[in-house]
Amino acid sequence: MISSERPYIILGAGVIGLTTAVRLLESPYYQSTKPSVHIIADHLPNDPLDARYASTIAGAHHLSFADDIDERQRGWDRKTFQIMYEEWREIGESSGLMALKQTELFVGETKHLKIYEEHPDFAVLDERERPKDVDHSVSFTSLTMTPLIYLNRLLKRIDDLSNHQVKIHRHHLPSLSALSHPSIHAMIGTAPPLAIIVCTGIGALTLGDVEDKTVYPTRGQVVKVRAPWIRAGYTRQVGSLTGSEGGERTYVIPRPDGEVILGGTREVGDWYPYPREGTTSDILKRVLEICPDLCPSHMVAPPLTNQKNGSIETLKLGDVDSIEVIDHSPLRSLIVDTLVGFRPSREGGTRLERGQDLILVEEQPTAVVYNYGHGGAGWQSCWGTAEDAVALLLATIET
Ligand SMILES: Cc1cc2nc3c(=O)[nH]c(=O)nc-3n(C[C@H](O)[C@H](O)[C@H](O)COP(=O)(O)OP(=O)(O)OC[C@H]3O[C@@H](n4cnc5c(N)ncnc54)[C@H](O)[C@@H]3O)c2cc1C
C-alpha cells in the first residue's frame, strides 16, 4: 500500500469537484486514514459569474435527458434525484433545492423518456389538458437548484467532514505534470500526490496531459427574472432530443427566492461569452407561450395613448422620437440579469474512468481518475458520478 502521507488532489470546484470531494471525505477509507486533501481550482463558488464556470450559471433543474437504453446515465440521474429529494425533504428550501410540479410539453414527439415515470406524481396529460400545438405532455414532481446556495452548502460539508483540514487553493493548473512544480509544493507539500481526480469541466479541453479534443462548449443563454408567483416548472421540447442536445428547448425554472430562470439556447461550439439581445427577445417570447402566468393581467399596461382633437388614439411608433424599441415583452421589466455559460459537452458523454498513472516522481505513481464532460446534465447527475469516481479511486488505492 502506498504511503498515506501523500495528498489527494481534486482539480475543479464546480458541482462535480465538490460533490466528489464530499463522497471522498465521507468514505470509511478517508475517515480512518485522514490523508491530506486539496482542492485546486481557477473558479470558486462565490466568484463573479463567468461563462467558463458552468455550475454557477446553470438553471438548474432535474430533468433527465437519459435515453431509455442508456443505463449508465439513467443510474447517475436517478441516484442524484433520490439524494437531492431526500435533502429537500429533510432540510426544505434552505437546502438550495425546491420541489415542484414539472410539466413537459413535446412538439413533434409523441413519447417521453421512461425515467420520468420514476418521479413522484407522474401523469400523462390528456389532449384536453395540453395546449393545442402540443403533441404529448407529462407532469411529475421534480427539483430545481439554486447553485450559489447549494455550492456553499457543499463547501461547508467539506469543511465539517474534514474538521477544517481540506485546503482549497485558487490556482490555474496548466497541466497535470505541473503538480511537481515548486510553486505547487508550497501549496500541497513535496510528496507527489497519491491520486488526482480531474473535475475540470470545459477546462479538460486545454489542461495539459489531458487535452481532450472531444470536449466542446454548448453555449447556453438564460434570462433571470423576478417572478415569485411562479412555483411550477415548464419545459417545451420541439423536435427530438437525440441523446441530449437536439431540438429547441424552452424552460421556466423557479427558485425558492422568487427568481425564475428563463431559457434557453443550446449553441454547439459557440464560445461567445456575452448575452445576445436577439436571443433574449426570443427567449422572452417563447417562455410566455408555455407559461403565460409569468405575466399576470395586471402587469399588461394599456396601450400608450395620444390626445388629439379631443379623441384618444393609440400611439404609433413613429409618433415618439428616439424611443428604441427592442421588443414589447411585458417581461422586460422583470429582468434581473442575462447570463451565458458553456456546458462542458463531450462526444460520447461524461468521461468517468481511471486513466494512466501520472509519473511525477520515479516509482511513486499518481493515480488519475477522470470525472468531467457532463454537458447539460452536471447538476442532475453529480451525486451519481461522484460516487462512481470515488469508488474507482478507492479501488485503485486499496489494491
Ligand atoms: C445555461 C446553462 C444551464 C444549465 N442547466 C442545467 C440544468 O438545468 N440541469 C443540469 O443538470 N445541468 C445544467 N447545466 C449544466 C451544468 O451546469 C454542468 O454540467 C455542470 O455545472 C458541470 O460542472 P463541472 O463541475 O464539471 O464544471 P464547472 O462548473 O465548469 O467547474 C469546473 C471547475 O474546474 C476548474 N478548472 C478547469 N480547468 C482548470 C485548470 N486548468 N486549473 C484549475 N482549475 C480548473 C474551474 O475553475 C472550475 O472550478 C447547465 C449549464 C448551463 C451553462
The ligand as a Gaussian input file, in Angstrom:
#p B3LYP/6-31G(d) Opt

LIG

0 1
 C      -27.161000      27.845000     -19.162000
 C      -26.922000      26.506000     -18.527000
 C      -27.997000      25.820000     -17.991000
 C      -27.787000      24.555000     -17.399000
 N      -28.859000      23.911000     -16.838000
 C      -28.664000      22.714000     -16.247000
 C      -29.743000      22.039000     -15.626000
 O      -30.874000      22.529000     -15.585000
 N      -29.513000      20.819000     -15.075000
 C      -28.269000      20.250000     -15.086000
 O      -28.111000      19.131000     -14.582000
 N      -27.224000      20.881000     -15.649000
 C      -27.392000      22.086000     -16.235000
 N      -26.341000      22.726000     -16.823000
 C      -25.062000      22.003000     -16.942000
 C      -24.244000      22.082000     -15.653000
 O      -24.138000      23.408000     -15.259000
 C      -22.867000      21.461000     -15.901000
 O      -22.978000      20.168000     -16.414000
 C      -22.084000      21.383000     -14.597000
 O      -22.092000      22.621000     -13.930000
 C      -20.651000      20.941000     -14.839000
 O      -19.968000      21.024000     -13.616000
 P      -18.396000      20.907000     -13.532000
 O      -18.058000      20.967000     -12.102000
 O      -17.945000      19.739000     -14.341000
 O      -17.847000      22.179000     -14.335000
 P      -17.701000      23.703000     -13.870000
 O      -18.811000      24.126000     -13.024000
 O      -17.450000      24.478000     -15.111000
 O      -16.398000      23.702000     -12.959000
 C      -15.122000      23.407000     -13.485000
 C      -14.095000      23.697000     -12.412000
 O      -12.805000      23.311000     -12.899000
 C      -11.894000      24.386000     -12.732000
 N      -10.829000      24.275000     -13.725000
 C      -10.942000      23.989000     -15.044000
 N       -9.716000      23.918000     -15.601000
 C       -8.819000      24.197000     -14.630000
 C       -7.385000      24.308000     -14.564000
 N       -6.635000      24.083000     -15.636000
 N       -6.816000      24.616000     -13.390000
 C       -7.560000      24.824000     -12.278000
 N       -8.913000      24.730000     -12.278000
 C       -9.523000      24.433000     -13.424000
 C      -12.775000      25.622000     -12.873000
 O      -12.119000      26.764000     -12.357000
 C      -13.978000      25.181000     -12.048000
 O      -13.718000      25.329000     -10.669000
 C      -26.495000      23.992000     -17.379000
 C      -25.412000      24.720000     -17.887000
 C      -25.625000      25.958000     -18.459000
 C      -24.431000      26.721000     -18.976000

